[in-house]
């Protein structure tokens, strides 16, 4: 009996109370830099339109507002574009702080000497290693589950008033040279704006990426975004 009591007492002495560890502090960055994943500092430089970038350049895109209905009413939505934290495939914009899921590695298409037509065109490889393209349905979705040949060809406006537009040609990346040739020869060129929408009750994500109707495929106010080159 005395041995049993001693063992119980010893067990009680050895049991330590659970102490929760404090959450990791966010990386404090100097002026002109931003924390990535809360762990390292990176530099963000505005990406001007009409500016081709070297293949392999990393960019980030931040929304300004989001549409709450199809009449164009908006709410502030300063979130970073990226693969969804839920499935690592769907393109969403739910991160207020920059994370690795919000980084895209791009390749641009801009034949030397060629102007207009919203050049340079570009594709985007997401953090999951796949390229971003359109979900071929009526949902207006974007997803990072394509190979490069079938990735969406993204564009920005050539004119200053259109420089902030987030848009695409609705053409596979492998067809970009043919699309430009057709535009030059026929004058038949248009880009389809990708304006973020959330029209649901739960205001927590981007449900759709839509444009105005044909033939103009105009942008809603939410189609304006900020483009950055990420270094470091």
N, C-alpha and C positions, 0 to 999 in steps of 0.2 A: 504493500500500500504506500509506504513511504517512497519507494522507487517510482511508482506511478505519479504521485504528486510532484516529485522532483522533475519528471519529464514534462508534465503539463506546464509547470512553472517555467521550465527552460524554454518551451515552445512559445509561451507568452512573452518571454523576454526577447526572443529572437524575432517575433513578428513586428514588422515596422509599418507604420501608417503609410497609406498611399499619398504621395505628394505629386500633384500635377506639375509638369514642367512648363515653364512659360513659353508662349508661342515665339517662334523666331522673329526677331526684329526685322523690319523692312530695311533694306539697304539704303543708307543715306548717301545721296549723290550730290556732287557739286553742281553749281549753276550751269545750265546748258546741257545737262545729262538727265537721264531717266532710269529708274530702276526696272530691271527685267527679271521677272520671277521673284522679285524681292531679294535677289541675291547678288546681282552684278549691275554695274552702271553702263549704259550705252548712250551713244550720241544719236539724236534724231535730226536730220537735215531735211528741209522741205524739198520735195522733188518737183521742179518746175515742169509744166507741160512743154511739149515739143523737144524734150530732152531725152535722147536714147541713153540707156545705162548699160554698162558692161554685163555680159551674161554672168549670172551668179550673184548679182546684187540682191541684197535683202531689203525688203520694204515692209512698211506697216501702214495700215489704212484705218483712220478713225472717222466714225460717223459724227454728224452734227445733230441731226434731228431724225425722228422716225414718224411715219404716217400712221395715224390712229384710225383713219377711215378712208374710203375711196373718194371723198370730196376734197382731200388734201389737207385736212387738219393735222397739225404736227405737235409733237412733244419733244423737249430736249432729250438727246440720246448720245452723249459723248462717249461712246463705247468703241472698243477696238474690234475690227473684223477678225475672224479666226474660226478654226474648227471648233465645233461645239464640245464643251467638256463632258457632255452626256454620251456622245457616240464617237467622237474624234473623227467625224466624216462630214456631217452637215455644216455648211458655212453659216455662222451666226454672228452676232455682235453683242456679247454679254459681259465683256471684261472692261471694268473701269481702269484697272491697272494693267500695264503691258506684261504679257506672258509669252512664253515660247510658242504657244498655240496661235499667237497673233502675227507671227513672222512668215513672210512669203519670199521664196527665192524666185526671181523672175528671169525671163529671157525676152529681149525686145526684138521687134522686126521693124526696120526702118532703112530701106534701100538708100544708099548714098545719093544725095542730090534730090531725092523725092520729097516734096512738100505736100501739105494739106492732108485730107482724108484722116484727120485725127492721129497722124503718126507721131511718135512710134506706137505700134501695137505691142501688146505684151501678153505673156501667159504667167501663171502663178503656181508654183509648187508649194504645197502646204507643209506644215510641220510633220504630218504623218507620212510624207514621202510621195504622196499622190498629187495630181494636178487638179485644179479647180475647173469645173464645168457646169453646165446647166442640167438640172434634172428634167428629163424629157417627159413632162406631164404638165397639167394645167395648174400645178401648185405654185409655179414661179420659184422653185427652189434652186439653190446652188449646193454643190457637194464636192468634196475633195476625194474622188474615187476614180479618176480618169488617168490614162497614160498620156504622155505629152502630145502624141499625134492627135488625140481626140479632145484635148483640153479646149476650153473656151478661149477665143481671141478677145482680150479686153482692150479697151481704148479709153482715152481721155479727150476732151474737147481741144481742138486746135486754137480756137478763138479764146481770148482771155475770159470772156463771160462764161465759157464752157469748160474752163480748165479744171474745175473741181468735180466734174461729172464722173460718176462711176457707171461705166457702160460696157457693152460688148457688141460684137458683130453677129452673134449667133452663127458663127462659122468655126469649124474645127481649126486648131492651130496649123495642122498640116496643109490646110487649104488657103492659108493667108496670102501666099504669093499670087495664087489664082484670083483671089477676091480683089486684091489691089489692081491686078491687070484689068479685070472687068470694070472696076470703078473708073480707071483712067480712060478706057476705051469707050465706055458707054455713058459715063457720068452717073451711073446708077449706084449711089452710095448712101447708106444711112447706118447709124449706130442705134442700138436699142438700150435705153437707159435702164439701170438696175437700182430702183429706189426701194429702200427698206420699208416694210409695212409690219405693223402689229395691230390687227383689228379684233383680237380676242379680248376676253374679259380679264385674263391674267396678263398683266403688262410685264413680261419677263424675257422676251426674246424677239428675234426677227422671224416672222412667220412666212413672209414672201418677199421676193425681189421682183418688182414690177415696173413697167413703163406705161406711159400713156398709150392710147390706141394708135393704130396705123392711120395715116401714112407717116406721121411725124415722130411717133414713139418718144414723145417728149418726157422730160424728167419732172417728177414732183420735186418739191423743195427738199425732200429727204435724199434726193439723188446727189446732193453736194457733200463731198467728203474731203478729208485732208490726207495728202499722200506724203510719206516720209521715207527717206533712205536711212536704214539703221546700220550704224557702225559700232564696232567694239564687241 
